[in-house]
Amino acid sequence: MSIQSIIKQGNSKKVKKPRVRSAAGITAYDARYTGSEPIWDGWADWPVTKFMHERNRALNFYNYYSDSSKMKVYATEWMESHGYSKDDVRAVKRAPDYTVGITAGSLCKCMNRGMPPLHPEAQAYHDSMPGVGGTACSDESFVRGRLAAAIHEGRKIDEPADPTKVAAAGPSPMERLRVKTLGTIILDLDLLLDKWMDSAKEVEVLPIFEKMKGYDLPAAAGAQVEKWISKQMAEYTAAVDKTDEQLVEGYRYLTAKQLKERINACETMLADLGKFKHSEKAERAPRVKKLPSAEKQIKNVKYLKHDEALKISSINPIRIVGAYRVLAYHTKYKVIYDYVSTSTNGLQIKGTSLKNLDESLCRCRTLRKPEDFLTIVQNETAKRIDKAWGALTTKEKKPNGRLNSEILLLRIFEQAS
């Protein structure tokens, strides 16, 4: 290779590897080598060899993209839907991550997504392997054994707190904030009060907004500052109005005009404090609510798994979570639904309803010849589906997003075409 070609190759723009997103949210950056996250739709129709191959690939996939801490999360999700008590789940959460292990966590993730714990033909497959004997065991048995060990370890950690360790914990965050506020802005206010005690000096106003910004104080410190200013203003007001004899006697060295100047200064500082609180609230980053896992979202969803008359099986509803578009069909009323989401999180499921729907794009129509149109939905591209949709003559309506036991889940599109 010549020097010129080497330089040209070095200056060439690198092509960014596309990100491949799986239905449940795990991004398979190296999908070229690992494949996408396994989906267990129609596993009963697979040959047992394909099933075992996918099971082994799933274990390698989760081992590649996850770690022990994530695997423990998948395991606790499986526990919650398989009869474990809340105490057992809490014990596993307290246990070290390694006690569950990547293999058990991966199997829990697979079973959460529809994989059976034991294939009906697993024993025959096991017997066909040369040099391998014994009985084919259920993955659920293996998982429950690992979880039993994790529960045992977790319960050891659940012991009364050591009093010596509690005493050495140090001050709370609010106590640290109180001490910091006292040593900064409150100290400045105390020094300002010393100046106000001299009736011969002009009344100064402390720039509260700039001072609190400079000390990097949060909005929570404002309550302490407001209490200090309000207390001083109340004393000056009581002295002017002569509602407290002791305060009238204490501030005899100041005239009514000088007292009112100090009251006005307190009002100015309180207004400045209000601006600071509003500014902090406006700049505060909104709390991003963590979305529940796909497995939790589909826990209560209702749909028709298979229709004998149409000979159509629904897709796994877990694939809807995070998708851009899903097409569904109501077998009783012969209505085709087209649900679309333009949200960055894609479609979500809550209870038995679809969420994050774009109402302007969602639509539904009654089908006069369901078999013909459903064949197009299952096999054609998004553009051809839209073209066939436009050829329908029935009135188009807006769907409500609710799923039920008479609805087939036909097709999903993860991204807009």
C-alpha positions in Angstrom: 0.0 0.0 0.0 1.4 3.4 -1.0 1.8 6.3 1.5 -0.9 8.3 -0.4 -3.4 5.6 0.1 -2.6 5.2 3.8 -3.1 9.0 4.3 -6.4 8.9 2.3 -7.6 6.0 4.3 -6.8 7.7 7.6 -8.6 10.9 6.6 -11.7 9.1 5.4 -14.9 9.5 7.4 -15.6 6.6 9.7 -19.0 5.0 9.3 -20.8 5.0 12.7 -22.0 1.5 13.7 -25.8 1.5 13.9 -27.4 0.9 17.2 -29.7 -2.0 17.3 -32.4 -1.7 19.9 -34.2 -4.8 21.1 -37.9 -4.9 22.0 -37.2 -4.9 25.8 -34.8 -2.0 25.7 -31.4 -3.8 25.7 -29.2 -2.2 23.1 -27.3 -4.8 21.2 -24.3 -2.8 20.0 -22.7 -5.9 18.6 -25.8 -7.5 17.1 -23.7 -8.5 14.1 -22.0 -11.1 16.3 -24.5 -11.7 19.2 -27.8 -11.2 17.4 -30.7 -9.2 19.0 -32.3 -10.0 22.3 -34.1 -13.4 22.0 -37.9 -13.4 21.5 -39.8 -16.5 22.4 -42.9 -16.1 20.1 -44.0 -19.4 18.6 -41.4 -21.5 20.5 -43.8 -24.4 20.6 -43.6 -24.7 16.8 -39.8 -24.7 16.7 -37.7 -27.9 16.4 -36.2 -28.8 19.8 -32.7 -28.2 18.3 -33.6 -24.6 17.4 -35.1 -24.0 20.9 -31.9 -25.3 22.6 -29.8 -23.2 20.3 -31.8 -20.0 21.1 -31.6 -20.9 24.8 -27.8 -21.1 24.7 -27.6 -17.9 22.6 -29.8 -16.1 25.2 -27.3 -17.1 28.0 -24.4 -15.8 26.0 -26.4 -12.6 25.0 -27.2 -11.6 28.6 -23.7 -12.5 29.8 -22.3 -10.2 27.1 -24.5 -7.2 27.7 -25.4 -7.4 31.4 -23.7 -8.0 34.8 -24.6 -9.6 38.1 -26.4 -6.6 39.5 -28.8 -6.4 36.5 -29.3 -10.1 36.6 -30.5 -9.9 40.2 -33.1 -7.4 39.1 -34.4 -9.8 36.5 -34.5 -12.6 39.2 -36.5 -10.5 41.6 -39.0 -9.6 38.9 -39.5 -13.3 38.2 -39.9 -14.0 42.0 -42.7 -11.4 42.3 -44.8 -13.3 39.7 -44.0 -16.8 41.0 -45.3 -16.9 44.6 -42.3 -15.6 46.6 -43.1 -13.5 49.6 -42.0 -9.8 49.9 -39.6 -10.8 52.6 -37.9 -13.3 50.3 -37.6 -10.7 47.5 -36.1 -8.1 50.0 -33.6 -10.7 51.2 -32.4 -11.4 47.6 -32.1 -7.6 47.0 -29.9 -7.4 50.1 -27.8 -10.4 49.2 -24.5 -9.9 47.2 -25.0 -9.8 43.5 -23.0 -13.0 42.9 -25.3 -15.1 45.0 -28.0 -15.2 42.2 -25.4 -15.4 39.4 -25.6 -14.4 35.7 -26.9 -17.8 34.6 -29.9 -17.9 36.9 -30.6 -14.2 36.2 -30.5 -14.9 32.5 -32.9 -17.8 32.7 -35.3 -15.6 34.8 -35.1 -13.0 32.0 -35.9 -15.6 29.4 -38.8 -17.0 31.4 -40.1 -13.5 32.0 -40.2 -13.1 28.2 -42.1 -16.3 27.5 -39.5 -19.1 27.5 -40.8 -22.3 29.1 -38.6 -23.7 31.9 -38.4 -27.1 30.2 -39.1 -28.0 26.6 -41.4 -31.0 26.2 -38.8 -32.8 24.0 -35.9 -31.8 26.2 -35.3 -35.3 27.5 -35.2 -36.8 24.0 -32.7 -34.1 22.9 -30.7 -34.8 26.0 -30.6 -38.5 25.3 -29.5 -37.9 21.7 -26.3 -36.1 22.8 -23.4 -38.5 22.6 -21.7 -39.1 26.0 -24.4 -37.3 28.0 -26.6 -39.2 30.4 -29.0 -38.4 33.2 -32.3 -36.5 33.3 -33.0 -33.2 31.6 -33.8 -30.8 34.5 -36.1 -27.8 34.5 -34.5 -24.4 34.4 -37.0 -23.3 37.1 -35.5 -25.9 39.5 -32.1 -24.5 38.9 -33.3 -20.9 39.4 -35.2 -21.8 42.6 -32.0 -23.4 44.0 -29.9 -20.3 43.4 -32.6 -18.1 44.8 -32.8 -20.2 48.0 -29.1 -19.7 48.5 -29.5 -15.9 47.8 -32.4 -15.7 50.3 -30.3 -17.4 52.9 -27.4 -15.0 52.4 -29.7 -12.0 52.4 -31.3 -12.9 55.7 -27.9 -13.0 57.3 -27.4 -9.3 56.4 -30.8 -8.4 57.9 -29.4 -7.9 61.4 -30.0 -5.2 64.1 -27.9 -2.1 63.3 -24.7 -1.7 65.3 -25.2 1.3 67.6 -21.5 2.3 67.3 -21.9 2.5 63.6 -25.0 4.6 63.8 -23.3 7.1 66.1 -20.5 7.5 63.7 -22.8 8.1 60.7 -22.2 11.9 60.9 -24.7 14.8 60.5 -27.6 14.6 58.1 -27.7 16.5 54.8 -30.2 19.0 56.3 -27.9 19.6 59.3 -24.9 20.2 57.0 -27.0 22.7 55.1 -28.0 24.5 58.3 -24.4 24.8 59.4 -23.3 26.1 56.0 -26.2 28.6 55.9 -25.2 29.9 59.4 -21.6 30.3 58.4 -22.4 32.2 55.2 -25.5 34.2 54.5 -26.7 34.3 58.2 -23.3 35.6 59.3 -23.6 38.4 56.7 -27.0 39.3 58.0 -25.7 39.4 61.6 -23.0 41.8 60.5 -25.6 43.9 58.7 -27.7 44.0 61.9 -24.6 45.4 63.8 -24.5 48.2 61.3 -28.3 48.9 61.7 -27.8 49.3 65.4 -25.9 52.5 64.7 -28.6 55.2 64.3 -26.1 57.6 62.7 -25.4 55.3 59.7 -27.4 54.9 56.5 -29.5 51.7 56.3 -27.9 49.2 54.0 -29.6 46.3 52.2 -27.8 42.9 51.7 -28.1 41.6 48.1 -29.6 38.3 49.1 -29.9 36.9 45.5 -26.2 37.5 44.6 -25.0 36.4 48.0 -26.9 33.1 48.0 -25.8 32.4 44.4 -22.2 33.2 45.4 -22.3 30.8 48.4 -23.9 28.1 46.1 -26.8 27.6 48.5 -29.9 25.7 47.4 -33.4 26.9 47.6 -33.9 24.9 50.8 -31.6 27.3 52.6 -34.1 30.1 51.9 -36.4 29.0 54.9 -33.6 29.7 57.4 -32.9 33.1 55.8 -36.6 34.0 55.6 -37.0 33.2 59.3 -34.1 35.5 60.2 -35.4 38.5 58.1 -39.0 38.0 59.1 -38.1 37.9 62.9 -36.2 41.3 62.6 -39.0 42.9 60.5 -41.6 41.7 63.1 -39.6 43.4 65.9 -39.3 46.7 64.0 -43.0 46.6 63.1 -44.0 45.9 66.8 -41.8 48.8 67.9 -43.4 51.2 65.3 -47.0 50.1 66.1 -46.2 50.1 69.9 -47.8 46.7 70.3 -44.9 45.3 72.4 -43.7 47.5 75.3 -40.3 45.7 75.7 -39.5 46.2 72.0 -40.6 49.9 72.1 -38.2 50.4 75.0 -35.4 48.4 73.3 -35.6 50.5 70.1 -36.0 53.9 71.7 -32.7 55.0 70.2 -34.3 54.8 66.7 -36.9 57.2 65.4 -40.1 56.0 63.7 -38.6 57.0 60.4 -35.5 54.9 61.0 -37.5 51.9 62.1 -39.6 52.2 58.9 -36.4 52.3 56.8 -35.3 49.0 58.4 -38.7 47.5 57.7 -38.5 48.5 54.1 -35.0 47.0 53.9 -36.3 43.7 55.3 -39.2 43.8 52.7 -36.6 44.4 49.9 -34.5 41.4 51.1 -37.5 39.2 51.3 -38.5 40.1 47.8 -34.9 39.3 46.7 -35.1 36.0 48.5 -38.3 35.2 46.6 -36.6 35.8 43.3 -33.8 33.5 44.3 -36.3 30.7 45.2 -38.1 31.1 41.9 -34.8 31.1 40.0 -33.6 27.9 41.7 -36.9 26.2 41.0 -36.8 27.2 37.3 -33.2 25.9 36.9 -33.9 22.7 38.7 -33.7 19.7 36.4 -37.0 17.8 36.3 -37.0 14.4 37.9 -37.0 11.7 35.2 -39.4 9.0 36.2 -38.0 5.6 35.6 -40.2 3.5 33.4 -41.2 0.1 34.7 -39.6 -2.9 32.9 -41.4 -4.5 29.9 -42.1 -7.6 31.9 -44.0 -5.6 34.6 -45.9 -3.5 32.0 -47.4 -6.6 30.4 -48.2 -8.4 33.6 -52.0 -7.6 33.4 -52.4 -7.1 29.7 -55.3 -9.0 28.0 -55.1 -10.2 24.4 -56.1 -13.1 22.2 -53.2 -15.5 21.9 -54.5 -17.4 18.9 -57.6 -17.4 16.6 -58.4 -20.8 15.1 -60.7 -19.4 12.4 -58.2 -17.0 11.1 -55.2 -19.2 11.9 -53.3 -16.2 13.3 -51.3 -16.1 16.5 -50.6 -12.8 18.4 -47.0 -11.5 18.8 -45.6 -11.4 22.3 -46.9 -8.2 23.9 -43.5 -7.6 25.4 -42.4 -6.4 21.9 -44.9 -3.6 22.0 -43.0 -1.8 24.8 -40.8 0.8 23.2 -42.1 0.2 19.7 -43.1 3.0 17.3 -46.3 1.3 15.9 -48.5 -1.7 16.5 -51.3 -3.1 14.4 -54.1 -5.1 16.2 -57.4 -6.7 15.2 -60.6 -7.1 17.2 -62.0 -10.5 16.2 -65.5 -10.0 17.4 -66.2 -6.6 15.8 -63.8 -7.0 12.8 -62.0 -3.8 13.6 -58.4 -3.1 12.6 -56.4 -0.8 14.9 -53.3 1.2 14.0 -51.6 2.5 17.1 -48.7 5.0 16.7 -46.4 6.7 19.2 -44.0 9.6 18.5 -42.7 9.7 22.1 -39.0 9.1 22.6 -39.9 6.2 24.9 -42.2 4.6 22.3 -45.4 2.7 23.2 -45.9 1.8 26.8 -48.5 -0.4 28.5 -50.3 0.4 31.8 -52.8 -2.2 33.0 -54.7 -3.2 29.8 -54.2 0.1 27.9 -51.6 1.4 25.5 -49.9 4.7 26.5 -47.8 7.4 24.8 -50.3 7.3 21.8 -50.2 10.0 19.2 -53.9 10.7 18.8 -53.4 12.4 15.5 -51.9 9.3 13.9 -53.8 6.5 15.7 -56.8 5.2 13.7 -59.2 2.2 13.3 -61.6 0.9 10.7 -64.1 -2.0 10.3 -63.0 -4.6 7.7 -65.4 -6.2 5.3 -62.9 -8.8 4.1 -60.6 -9.4 7.1 -58.6 -12.3 5.7 -57.3 -10.2 2.7 -56.3 -7.2 4.7 -54.8 -9.2 7.6 -52.6 -11.0 5.1 -51.2 -7.7 4.0 -50.6 -6.5 7.6 -48.7 -9.6 8.4 -46.5 -9.8 5.3 -46.1 -6.4 3.6 -44.1 -3.3 4.4 -45.4 -0.3 6.3 -45.9 1.7 3.1 -47.9 -1.0 1.4 -50.0 -1.4 4.5 -50.7 2.3 4.5 -51.7 2.1 0.8 -54.1 -0.8 1.4 -55.5 1.1 4.4 -56.2 4.1 2.1 -58.2 1.8 -0.2 -60.6 0.7 2.5 -64.1 2.2 2.1 -65.3 2.0 5.7 -65.3 5.1 8.0 -62.1 5.8 9.9 -62.4 6.4 13.6 -60.1 7.1 16.6 -59.4 4.1 18.9 -59.2 4.3 22.8 -56.1 2.3 23.2 -57.6 -0.4 25.4 -56.7 -4.1 24.8 -59.0 -7.1 25.7 -59.2 -10.8 25.3 -60.7 -10.6 21.8 -57.9 -8.6 20.2 -55.1 -10.1 18.2 -51.7 -8.4 18.3 -50.7 -8.7 14.6 -47.5 -6.6 13.9 -45.1 -4.2 15.4 -42.7 -1.7 13.9 -39.9 -0.6 16.1 -39.1 2.6 14.1 -40.9 4.9 11.7 -40.3 3.8 8.1 
